[in-house]
Amino acid sequence: MSQHHLDYLEQLESEAIHIMREVAGQFERPALLFSGGKDSITLVHLALKAFRPGKFPFPLVHIDTGHNFPEALDFRDKLVAEIGENLVVRKVEDTIKQKHLTEQKGKFASRNGLQTYTLLDIIEEFKFDALIGGARRDEEKARAKERIFSVRDEFGGWNPKLQRPELWNIYNGKIHKGENVRAFPISNWTELDIWNYIKREQIELPSIYFAHEREVIEYQGQLVSVSQHIKLDDTDVVTKKRVRYRTVGDMTCTAAVKSNAEDIDGIIREILAARTSERGETRIDDRVSEAAMEDRKKGGYF
């Protein structure tokens, strides 16, 4: 009798599909957070494998800060139209007006913290009890602490000292009224795993992930795209450089990297040579403090 042994990508895929099906089976009103970035695109691809030929047992949800890269938004809408699934979009700008929130000031004024309010509002609006997201443990140390099923209190807060054991791929989704779970199917994947999987599955991505020419300024060793969301100073020197993005967040808090990688093989070679994580190299908002991400998670951030 011949036996088929799964390679490591097949194992990761199998685990992720299992987690997605567990979310669908254990929760009444789950949703999948979808931004048009590579990790959430990978999640959609995995969901297609998990639930086709049926429809997804959850909607796609995007918290739109208004500071997104146009390439990501265009791809988001294109993919949703292709697969025929339901996308729910809520805008941080609307939340700012409704709740009279104060926006950040300064050169790279970000709405990253304010999007927590919009996220909690949409959870309340649709009574979501589980949100699937594309966070991975290799991205950042606070994310490395978090379980695959991460229980949040009625305010969306996360307590790193109160986490459930997860043994033998058994996930406990029991929650009390008002609580919800953040589920991370690709938590055990690395950036390199993502790109190897994208290559194998021939997954289409926004052009922003590949080398292109862009106007940027250099700020504390990082290359930040020039846009209407960035306040340029007299000392800023705008130059055109060949860059790509390792991760796609808001334009106000995500830097590019110099690159000539025009295809996936080139990107994989650059990742193999990299010495820092994608968030460590490119996310301005994570440099606020050593515990910036953990503090945001405790306050309800995804």
LUMFI-952359 format. One record per residue (C-alpha): residue number from 1; residue in one letter; chain; z, x, y. Coordinates in steps of 0.25 Angstrom, whole numbers. Example, Ala and Ser with C-alpha at 12.3 -4.5 7.8 and 13.67 -1.06 7.14 Angstrom:
(site 1,"A","A",(31,49,-18))
(site 2,"S","A",(29,55,-4))
REM end
This chain:
(site 1,"M","A",(0,0,0))
(site 2,"S","A",(-4,6,13))
(site 3,"Q","A",(6,6,25))
(site 4,"H","A",(3,6,39))
(site 5,"H","A",(12,14,48))
(site 6,"L","A",(12,10,63))
(site 7,"D","A",(10,21,72))
(site 8,"Y","A",(19,22,84))
(site 9,"L","A",(11,14,94))
(site 10,"E","A",(10,3,83))
(site 11,"Q","A",(25,4,81))
(site 12,"L","A",(27,2,96))
(site 13,"E","A",(17,-9,97))
(site 14,"S","A",(24,-16,85))
(site 15,"E","A",(38,-15,91))
(site 16,"A","A",(33,-20,105))
(site 17,"I","A",(26,-32,98))
(site 18,"H","A",(39,-35,90))
(site 19,"I","A",(47,-35,103))
(site 20,"M","A",(37,-44,110))
(site 21,"R","A",(38,-54,99))
(site 22,"E","A",(53,-53,99))
(site 23,"V","A",(53,-57,113))
(site 24,"A","A",(44,-69,111))
(site 25,"G","A",(52,-73,99))
(site 26,"Q","A",(66,-72,105))
(site 27,"F","A",(64,-77,119))
(site 28,"E","A",(60,-90,125))
(site 29,"R","A",(54,-86,138))
(site 30,"P","A",(49,-71,137))
(site 31,"A","A",(39,-65,147))
(site 32,"L","A",(31,-52,148))
(site 33,"L","A",(31,-44,161))
(site 34,"F","A",(17,-39,164))
(site 35,"S","A",(13,-31,176))
(site 36,"G","A",(0,-25,172))
(site 37,"G","A",(6,-11,169))
(site 38,"K","A",(3,-4,156))
(site 39,"D","A",(16,-7,149))
(site 40,"S","A",(15,-22,152))
(site 41,"I","A",(0,-22,148))
(site 42,"T","A",(5,-15,135))
(site 43,"L","A",(15,-27,133))
(site 44,"V","A",(4,-37,135))
(site 45,"H","A",(-5,-30,124))
(site 46,"L","A",(7,-30,115))
(site 47,"A","A",(10,-45,118))
(site 48,"L","A",(-5,-48,114))
(site 49,"K","A",(-3,-41,101))
(site 50,"A","A",(11,-48,99))
(site 51,"F","A",(6,-62,102))
(site 52,"R","A",(-9,-64,101))
(site 53,"P","A",(-16,-73,98))
(site 54,"G","A",(-5,-81,104))
(site 55,"K","A",(-1,-82,119))
(site 56,"F","A",(10,-73,123))
(site 57,"P","A",(24,-80,122))
(site 58,"F","A",(27,-76,136))
(site 59,"P","A",(21,-74,150))
(site 60,"L","A",(17,-61,157))
(site 61,"V","A",(26,-59,169))
(site 62,"H","A",(23,-50,181))
(site 63,"I","A",(33,-48,192))
(site 64,"D","A",(23,-44,204))
(site 65,"T","A",(30,-35,214))
(site 66,"G","A",(18,-35,223))
(site 67,"H","A",(17,-20,223))
(site 68,"N","A",(9,-19,210))
(site 69,"F","A",(-3,-11,207))
(site 70,"P","A",(-15,-20,209))
(site 71,"E","A",(-21,-13,196))
(site 72,"A","A",(-9,-18,188))
(site 73,"L","A",(-10,-32,194))
(site 74,"D","A",(-25,-34,191))
(site 75,"F","A",(-23,-29,177))
(site 76,"R","A",(-12,-38,175))
(site 77,"D","A",(-20,-50,179))
(site 78,"K","A",(-32,-46,171))
(site 79,"L","A",(-24,-44,158))
(site 80,"V","A",(-17,-57,159))
(site 81,"A","A",(-30,-64,161))
(site 82,"E","A",(-36,-57,149))
(site 83,"I","A",(-25,-61,139))
(site 84,"G","A",(-23,-75,145))
(site 85,"E","A",(-7,-74,146))
(site 86,"N","A",(2,-80,157))
(site 87,"L","A",(6,-71,168))
(site 88,"V","A",(17,-74,177))
(site 89,"V","A",(18,-67,190))
(site 90,"R","A",(30,-67,200))
(site 91,"K","A",(30,-59,213))
(site 92,"V","A",(41,-51,219))
(site 93,"E","A",(36,-54,233))
(site 94,"D","A",(39,-69,230))
(site 95,"T","A",(53,-65,226))
(site 96,"I","A",(55,-57,238))
(site 97,"K","A",(52,-68,247))
(site 98,"Q","A",(60,-79,239))
(site 99,"K","A",(72,-71,237))
(site 100,"H","A",(71,-63,251))
(site 101,"L","A",(72,-50,244))
(site 102,"T","A",(72,-37,252))
(site 103,"E","A",(60,-28,248))
(site 104,"Q","A",(62,-13,247))
(site 105,"K","A",(58,-4,259))
(site 106,"G","A",(52,9,260))
(site 107,"K","A",(40,17,255))
(site 108,"F","A",(39,12,241))
(site 109,"A","A",(46,-2,243))
(site 110,"S","A",(46,-7,229))
(site 111,"R","A",(48,-22,224))
(site 112,"N","A",(53,-16,210))
(site 113,"G","A",(67,-21,212))
(site 114,"L","A",(63,-34,218))
(site 115,"Q","A",(55,-38,206))
(site 116,"T","A",(68,-40,198))
(site 117,"Y","A",(70,-53,206))
(site 118,"T","A",(56,-58,203))
(site 119,"L","A",(58,-55,188))
(site 120,"L","A",(72,-62,188))
(site 121,"D","A",(65,-74,195))
(site 122,"I","A",(54,-75,185))
(site 123,"I","A",(64,-74,173))
(site 124,"E","A",(71,-86,179))
(site 125,"E","A",(59,-93,183))
(site 126,"F","A",(53,-93,168))
(site 127,"K","A",(66,-91,161))
(site 128,"F","A",(61,-79,154))
(site 129,"D","A",(71,-74,144))
(site 130,"A","A",(63,-61,140))
(site 131,"L","A",(54,-52,148))
(site 132,"I","A",(45,-42,141))
(site 133,"G","A",(42,-29,148))
(site 134,"G","A",(35,-16,147))
(site 135,"A","A",(47,-6,150))
(site 136,"R","A",(48,6,141))
(site 137,"R","A",(60,15,138))
(site 138,"D","A",(52,28,141))
(site 139,"E","A",(50,23,156))
(site 140,"E","A",(63,25,162))
(site 141,"K","A",(78,27,157))
(site 142,"A","A",(83,13,160))
(site 143,"R","A",(72,7,152))
(site 144,"A","A",(76,17,141))
(site 145,"K","A",(89,10,140))
(site 146,"E","A",(84,-4,139))
(site 147,"R","A",(83,-12,126))
(site 148,"I","A",(70,-18,122))
(site 149,"F","A",(76,-32,123))
(site 150,"S","A",(84,-30,136))
(site 151,"V","A",(94,-41,140))
(site 152,"R","A",(95,-45,154))
(site 153,"D","A",(106,-53,161))
(site 154,"E","A",(104,-66,169))
(site 155,"F","A",(101,-57,181))
(site 156,"G","A",(90,-49,173))
(site 157,"G","A",(100,-37,173))
(site 158,"W","A",(100,-27,162))
(site 159,"N","A",(113,-20,158))
(site 160,"P","A",(110,-7,150))
(site 161,"K","A",(124,-7,144))
(site 162,"L","A",(121,-21,137))
(site 163,"Q","A",(109,-19,128))
(site 164,"R","A",(107,-24,114))
(site 165,"P","A",(104,-15,102))
(site 166,"E","A",(90,-16,97))
(site 167,"L","A",(89,-11,83))
(site 168,"W","A",(78,-12,73))
(site 169,"N","A",(69,-19,83))
(site 170,"I","A",(78,-31,84))
(site 171,"Y","A",(79,-37,98))
(site 172,"N","A",(90,-46,102))
(site 173,"G","A",(85,-56,113))
(site 174,"K","A",(97,-65,113))
(site 175,"I","A",(100,-68,128))
(site 176,"H","A",(110,-77,135))
(site 177,"K","A",(105,-87,146))
(site 178,"G","A",(100,-80,158))
(site 179,"E","A",(97,-67,151))
(site 180,"N","A",(84,-61,148))
(site 181,"V","A",(78,-50,140))
(site 182,"R","A",(68,-39,145))
(site 183,"A","A",(60,-35,132))
(site 184,"F","A",(53,-21,132))
(site 185,"P","A",(43,-21,120))
(site 186,"I","A",(37,-7,123))
(site 187,"S","A",(51,-1,127))
(site 188,"N","A",(49,10,116))
(site 189,"W","A",(35,14,121))
(site 190,"T","A",(33,26,129))
(site 191,"E","A",(22,28,140))
(site 192,"L","A",(14,36,130))
(site 193,"D","A",(15,25,120))
(site 194,"I","A",(10,14,130))
(site 195,"W","A",(-2,23,133))
(site 196,"N","A",(-5,26,118))
(site 197,"Y","A",(-4,11,115))
(site 198,"I","A",(-13,7,127))
(site 199,"K","A",(-23,17,122))
(site 200,"R","A",(-23,12,107))
(site 201,"E","A",(-23,-2,111))
(site 202,"Q","A",(-34,0,122))
(site 203,"I","A",(-25,-8,132))
(site 204,"E","A",(-32,-9,146))
(site 205,"L","A",(-23,-5,158))
(site 206,"P","A",(-24,-6,173))
(site 207,"S","A",(-32,6,180))
(site 208,"I","A",(-20,11,187))
(site 209,"Y","A",(-15,18,174))
(site 210,"F","A",(-27,27,174))
(site 211,"A","A",(-31,38,184))
(site 212,"H","A",(-37,33,197))
(site 213,"E","A",(-37,38,212))
(site 214,"R","A",(-26,31,220))
(site 215,"E","A",(-21,34,234))
(site 216,"V","A",(-6,39,233))
(site 217,"I","A",(5,45,241))
(site 218,"E","A",(14,56,235))
(site 219,"Y","A",(29,52,235))
(site 220,"Q","A",(40,60,229))
(site 221,"G","A",(29,66,219))
(site 222,"Q","A",(24,52,215))
(site 223,"L","A",(10,46,219))
(site 224,"V","A",(12,33,224))
(site 225,"S","A",(0,23,227))
(site 226,"V","A",(-4,20,241))
(site 227,"S","A",(-3,5,243))
(site 228,"Q","A",(2,-6,252))
(site 229,"H","A",(15,-6,246))
(site 230,"I","A",(18,9,250))
(site 231,"K","A",(23,12,264))
(site 232,"L","A",(15,25,267))
(site 233,"D","A",(22,35,277))
(site 234,"D","A",(15,44,286))
(site 235,"T","A",(19,56,277))
(site 236,"D","A",(12,49,265))
(site 237,"V","A",(-1,56,261))
(site 238,"V","A",(-11,47,254))
(site 239,"T","A",(-19,54,243))
(site 240,"K","A",(-29,49,232))
(site 241,"K","A",(-25,54,219))
(site 242,"R","A",(-29,51,204))
(site 243,"V","A",(-17,44,198))
(site 244,"R","A",(-13,34,188))
(site 245,"Y","A",(-1,26,185))
(site 246,"R","A",(9,28,173))
(site 247,"T","A",(16,15,176))
(site 248,"V","A",(12,4,185))
(site 249,"G","A",(24,-2,194))
(site 250,"D","A",(23,-6,208))
(site 251,"M","A",(15,2,218))
(site 252,"T","A",(27,5,226))
(site 253,"C","A",(35,12,215))
(site 254,"T","A",(25,17,205))
(site 255,"A","A",(18,31,207))
(site 256,"A","A",(5,36,201))
(site 257,"V","A",(3,49,193))
(site 258,"K","A",(-8,59,195))
(site 259,"S","A",(-18,57,184))
(site 260,"N","A",(-32,59,179))
(site 261,"A","A",(-30,50,166))
(site 262,"E","A",(-41,40,166))
(site 263,"D","A",(-39,35,152))
(site 264,"I","A",(-27,33,142))
(site 265,"D","A",(-29,46,135))
(site 266,"G","A",(-27,53,149))
(site 267,"I","A",(-15,45,152))
(site 268,"I","A",(-9,48,138))
(site 269,"R","A",(-11,63,141))
(site 270,"E","A",(-4,62,154))
(site 271,"I","A",(8,54,148))
(site 272,"L","A",(9,65,137))
(site 273,"A","A",(10,76,148))
(site 274,"A","A",(20,68,157))
(site 275,"R","A",(34,72,159))
(site 276,"T","A",(40,59,166))
(site 277,"S","A",(40,44,162))
(site 278,"E","A",(30,35,169))
(site 279,"R","A",(41,29,177))
(site 280,"G","A",(48,42,180))
(site 281,"E","A",(35,48,186))
(site 282,"T","A",(30,35,193))
(site 283,"R","A",(40,25,197))
(site 284,"I","A",(46,27,211))
(site 285,"D","A",(56,16,209))
(site 286,"D","A",(63,22,197))
(site 287,"R","A",(66,34,206))
(site 288,"V","A",(76,26,215))
(site 289,"S","A",(88,30,206))
(site 290,"E","A",(90,36,192))
(site 291,"A","A",(94,21,188))
(site 292,"A","A",(83,14,196))
(site 293,"M","A",(77,7,184))
(site 294,"E","A",(91,3,177))
(site 295,"D","A",(96,-2,190))
(site 296,"R","A",(84,-11,191))
(site 297,"K","A",(85,-16,177))
(site 298,"K","A",(100,-19,179))
(site 299,"G","A",(95,-28,191))
(site 300,"G","A",(85,-36,183))
(site 301,"Y","A",(73,-27,183))
(site 302,"F","A",(64,-27,171))
REM end
